[in-house]
């Protein structure tokens, strides 16, 4: 059959008034019927009662808030609880009678679904996670008893008689809050674990949960954590909350100090305390902090070392004394220096620097073995270089002057000529030859110290004793018994950093006065770290100081190496920080952000 002419096809089309199209009669009817069905659906929907909005928990909504918004809302809620005391969010006392450290040991034998209701347990801790499974079942992950983790399972049917209702106990509790839990031990029985042949989670099944101290701020997100280095130093409390490794570092520090104290006590040393405020800053080559006593109208210095008063105690018939405490030096701050730091110093009558090298090896090697179970540790520098350190005795020993002669290719003047102006000028030439820079003032002792740092300290990864320093560098050390111009002194280095300094003590008052006068000469040349003349100490020496050896250990440095932290700020609970520099924001910026974000501060500290 022949096709219809185009004019006949157009004549059979009909106008769709809604779209303005020309369509066939059947297509038009199909569209009209669909529109009728759509209209009826809309009428039905309009007549139906509105559907209730999907219910979300207040906690879910709070996750979308900015930190400032959360703090304001949470503060209002807690203020209301304080006013109504229903419940009071800061109770005076919670009787905690169970240590979570014992949970696995005492109840680890329980199988999935088993409980031990024979004993009521009262535990407490901070909430790190809160999970709901319906309206009548909650799980809290808490840490208590110095960071021990535990799961708390809360079921509505387990609420004990006389306790507030399930909702009243839990509705106002948020992540970060400190809570007390009364309950019993048991093991959960989740189907997913049982099907895999695994045991459920050992938990405390709560019969009552009590808010002990609310957290008004949002804790950092669990996934991203709290990793901003500067904020961690400024808010150490939050760092300890969020980063278990930080807490472990400081507990290790405590163990190190306890071991040192125990070792010295067992060796017959007596612990003493010496003044922090001094009329003269002595006992070390360092720049002091200055202060002023108003009642005495007198300038004083914070101690840079406890050496001189400890030696006065040896004069006063103490045989062995030590002090563990803070020192204060107004010098540069970098990865291994802080203006205040902790040291241990001891003084032993009738010993010399050879005895103290043996004692240092014994003390430190024993400490490492006790702490780690072996003599080997690892340490990673800021540049990612990893050292494997063997602390086992005996340690390497390097004589300073012969090592510098080998490194520079120059024969040094005799030890008893190192203090002269000619030696000082000669050393300037040596520094230039080996391309080592010493900032002004270029005293002989400072230049020798620079050369030692460049050529000897850089080789000291494993524990190393650098020995027999020149007298000009050691104003309180005794002359070497066989090498004129040198002293019986050593410094212990690990991972290229000093951890200890010791020497046979200078006990000859006439020589000590000359040494102090040489220090005064260096101070006159511009060395503000040189020591002052201490007449009180000289007078004590005139009463007789027995042959004595003295020793000082930088505890912060030792903790750094044994906890694998290259920054001293990681091992100080509250390191000194510059004030935060906050950027002034325009009102429009504040409104756009909803809350002020953290300011950015950069410490311009040159690192060695």
C-alpha positions, 0 to 999 in steps of 0.5 A: 500500500502506498504511503499517505501524502505529507499533507494527510499526515499533518491533518491527522495530528492534534495539538497538545495545548500544554506543550504546544506540540502536534501529536497523534490522537493516541499519544494525546489521549495517553498524555491526558490520562497521565495528567489526570492521574498526576492531578489526583495524586497531588490532591491526595497528597495535599489532603493527607496530614504532613509527615513528621520530620525525620527525627535526629538526635541532638548529638548528631545535630551538634556535630555540624556546629562550629567549635564556638557554637558547640561551646555556647550551646554546651555551656548553656546546657551545663549552666542549666544543670547547675541551676536545676541540680537535676543532676548537678554536673560537678559532684563533690565525690565519686567513690571509685573502688576498682582499677581498670588495670585489673579488668582483663586479669580478673575477668578475662576468663568470661565467655561471650554472654557471661557476667559476674554480678557477684561484685559491684564495680565502681569505675570512672573515666573520660568518654572517647566514643559514644554509640547508640543502638536504638533508644535503650542501648548505649556503648561508651568507650572510656579511658581511666586509671591513667589511660586504660581503655574499657567499654561500658555497656548501658541497657535500659533494663539494667538500671538499678532501683533508685537510680535516675531513669535511663534517659535522664542518666544519658541524655546530657552526656557527651563525648569528652565528659568524665563519668562514673559508672556503677555496674558489673563485669561481663562479656558481650555476645554480638552475633557477628563475632560469635558466627566468626568464632570470636569472643565478645568484648569484655565490658562493664555493664552499667547499672548507673552512670553519673556525670562527674565533669562535663567537657564544654568543648568538642574533642578533636575528631577521632579520625584526624586526631590532635596533631598540630604540633604547636597547639599540642605544646600550648594545650598539653592537657588536650594533647594528653587526652588525645594522644596516648603516645604523649602520655607514655613519653612522660610516664617513661620520663618518670621511670627514668628519674625514679631509676636515677634516684634509686641508683644514687640512693643505693650507692650511698648518695644523699639527696639535698636541695640548694637555692634557686636564687643566687647573688652570683651566677656560678657553677657553669658557663652560661648566661643567667636570668636576672631578677630583683628581691624587693624586700632586700632591694637586691638583684639576684640570678636564677641558678644556672647550676647547683655545683658550687653549693653542692661542693660546699656541702662536701666541705661540710662533711657530706661524702656523697650528695646529689640534687635533681631539679630545674636550672635556668639559662637565658640562652637560645632555644632550639630542638635540644635547648629550653630556657629551663630544664632538668638535671641531676648533679652529684658530688662524690668525695674521694673519687676522680673522673675515671671513677665517674666514667665507670659510674656513668656507664653503669648507671646509664647502661643499667637504666636502658636495660631496665627500661627497654629490656636490651642495650640497643635503642633507635633514634630518628633525627628531624631530617629522618636519619635513624641511628641505632644506639648501643648503650652497653659498656664500655663506651668509646673514649676520645681525647679532645686535643689529639682528636682536633689535631688529627681533624685539622692537620695542625699541631696545637700549642702545648696545653699550658700555652692555650690561654695566651693571646698568641694561641687565640690569634693562631686558632682564628687562622685554624678556624678559617682554614677548616671553614668553621665559623665562631660568632663573636666574641672569638675567645679561645674556649669558644673556638675550641668548643666550635671545633669540637662540635664540628669534628668530634661530636659529629662522630659520637652516635654511640655513647662517647666520652670526650676527655681532657679539656683544656683548663681555659674551657674548664674553670672548675676542673682540676689540673690533669695530673700528667698533662699540663694545661689540660684538666681531668674532665669528660663530656658524654655524648650520644647521637651527637649531643651532650648528655653528661659533664663531669670532672675531678674537682679543683679543690686548690683555692689559690688555683681556683681564684686564678681560674675565676680571674681568667673567666672575668677576663673573658667576660671583659672580652665580651663573653657574657656566659663567662663565670663571676668570682664567687668569694663565698665559694672560695672561702669554703675551699679555704676550709678544705675540700677533699679530693672529689669528683662531680657529675651532671646529667641532662635528664631532658636530653636522655629522655629524648633519646630513650623515647625517640623524640628529636625535640626537647619540647616533646619531653617537657610537659609545659615547654616555654612558648612565645605568645600566640599571635592572633590575626585581627579579623573583619566582622564579615570574615567572622560572620562567614566562618561562624567561628574564629579558626586557630591562628597560625604562629611560626617560631623563627628558631635556628636549629643546629 
